[in-house]
Amino acid sequence: MTMAFYITTPIYYVNARPHLGHAYTTLVADAASRFRRMRGEEVFFLTGTDEHGDKIVRAAEKEGLTPREYVDRVSRLFRDLWPELAIAPDRFIRTTEPNHQAVVARVLNRIHQAGDIYFSEYEGLYCFGCERFYTERELVEGKCPDHQVAPERIREANYFFRMSRYQSWLVDHIQRHPDFIRPERYRNEVLAFLREPLEDLCISRPRSRLDWGIPLPFDERYVTYVWFDALLNYVSALGWPDGKLFAAFWPAARHLIAKDILKPHAIYWPCMLQAAGIPLYRHLHVHGYWKVEEGKMSKSLGNVVEPLALKDRYGLDAFRYFLLREMAFGLDASFSEEALVQRLNADLANDLGNLFSRVLTMAWKYLDGIVPAVDPETARQYGLGLGPEAVRTASEFERAMEAFEFHRALAAVWEFIGRLNKAVDLSAPWELAKKKSTRPQLEAVLASLLKGLRLVAGLLYPVMPQTAARMQAQLGLDPNAPFYDLEELKSWKPFPAGTRLGKAIALFPRVERGEEPEPEKTSASGPAGSPERPPLKPEIGIEDFLKLDLRAATVLHAELLPKAKKLLRLEIDLGERRTIVAGIAEHYRPEELIGRQVIVLANLKPAKLMGVVSQGMLLAAGGETGPVLVGPEKPVPPGSPLK
C-alpha cells in the first residue's frame, strides 16, 4: 500500500512582503515533499496566505488600498515567489476563498451547537500587532515578546471557545504520543504551559471596530478571530468533511511551523479539532528563528532579508543548500552573507564542483567520454570499495531526512563527496593512464567514481533540484526521467556501460560576497582540480625525523578568534589539555571539529598568535581545495604517538 504524506506550512500573513523566514519554512516543506516522492509516497504539499484581521486593514489604509485590493496584491507576491525558488506546492490556499469561508462557518456552527462557544464580556491585555489577548505570564517584562511593546488593556463583549474544557484531554494526548510535537524541547515547552490553567479563547471581534473578516454564522455583528479562521485552512484545502483528498491525506497530516506560533498550533488547533469532531493531525514540526545580527528576524523589527536578492546574487541551489545546511532544525541559526559565501566556496565550489569537474575531465581524457564496461571481478578488485559507503550514505540520508534533520542529511552526502575526492587522489587515474597494463584498473576506478556522482546527484535532488538535473544531464542520463528513486540509488547498480557523458562544467564558480560568480579555474598541468605538487624537500635522516613528536589528539572545543578571519582557537586532549591556534577557519566550521581526532606536532615551540599562545600545530594536506586535516583512520586514545 502506498504511503501518504501531507505537509503544510503556515499560511503567511499578508501584512508585509515575503522574507527569508517564509522562504526557509516553505523550502523545508518542498525538500521534505521531494524526498517523500523519492520513496514512492503519495504527497500533498499545502501553503498559502492568511488574509483577514486588523493588521490587514491598517496595512491597506497605509497603501491607500481597500483590504481586498491589498490582499490580492501581497498574496500574489507569495504565490509568485515559490516558483522562483523551485518550490512546488500542490495547493496554494487563500482564506478569502469562498470554500474556505464556508468550512469556517460550518465548524463554528458545529462547535456552537455542541455548547462549546459562549458570549461574555472580557477585559484583558491586547496586542494589536499579534491581534490577540495576552496573560500576564506570557509577557516579557510587561511587553509582548514578539513586538516588544506593552499591550493595551481593553474591555470588550465577545464570543469565547471553551478551550479550558479540553486541557486534560490535550495533556493526556501529548503524553501518550511523545512524537506528536517535534523536536522534544517544544513538546516540553507546551506541557510546561499546560501546567497552568488554560483560559478560554476569544474567537470573535466586533464588526463595529473590525469588519474585514468572516462573519460568525450565528451572530452577524461579529467576525471570526483571525487565528480560528486561519487554522482551519489545513482541512478546508482538502475539502473537509467529504472530500477525497481529506480522506486520503488528513490521517498523514504534518504541520511545519516556526516556534513563534507554537501555542496556536499546539494548543488552540488540537482543541478546535477535538471540539469539532475532526481527528488530530499526526505531527507538529517546529523550527527555530533565523537571527540577523544576534536578533530575531522580524517584519516588525525591520531586519528582514529578501530571499530573491540572495537567490539572484548567489544562485538558486546555493541559496537552498545554505538554508538547509546551516540551520539545525529546531534550533536558532544566524544568517550572514559571509557564511553563505563560505558555504558556497568550500562545500559547493571546492568539494562538489571540483570533484564533478575532475571526474568528467578524466573520463573524457582517458575514456573518450564513454562509460566503460567493467566486469564484476575487476570492479570488486579495483572499484575503490565505495559500495558499502554508498549504501551507508544513502541510508543515513534517508534516516535524517525522515527526522527533519536536513543538516545531517547533507553532512552525510558531503562526507561521501569527501570520500570520492580522497579516492581520486589515492587512485591517481592520471598515473594509471600511463601504462597499458593498468587500463582495467583505470576503467574500474572511473566507473566507480561516476557511480558515486550519480548517487550524489540523486541525493541532492530534494535540496538542489537544478544541480541534480545538471549533474544527471552531464552524466549522460535523462534529467527529466524519474531517476530520483531512493531504492534504486541505494542499490549501487553499475553505471550503464556505453553511456556518453557530457563535458565537464563548473557547477559552482567561486564567488566573493556581493560579486558575480567567476568561471572556475583549472590546473593547466593535469586533470581539473589536481594541484601542482611542490618539489620534494631535501632528504633527512631517521634521527631528524625522530625529533618530531607526532601524536593523536581529540578536539574538545573550537571557536573563531575575534578579528581573525582565518584562525580558529582549539582546545585539544593530547593526554593533557592544550590550546592550538590553526589557520583553517575558511575551510572548517568550529562545530564540525568538536570530537574529531587529529594529528598534532606536539613538541613545536609555543608561539603567540593574535594574543593566544599556541602549543602545537595540526597536520594537514592541502592544494587548490584548501587544507585537509590528517587524523587516525580509527579512534585511538588521545596522546597516542605516531609510529
Disulfide bonds with the S-S distance in Angstrom:
none
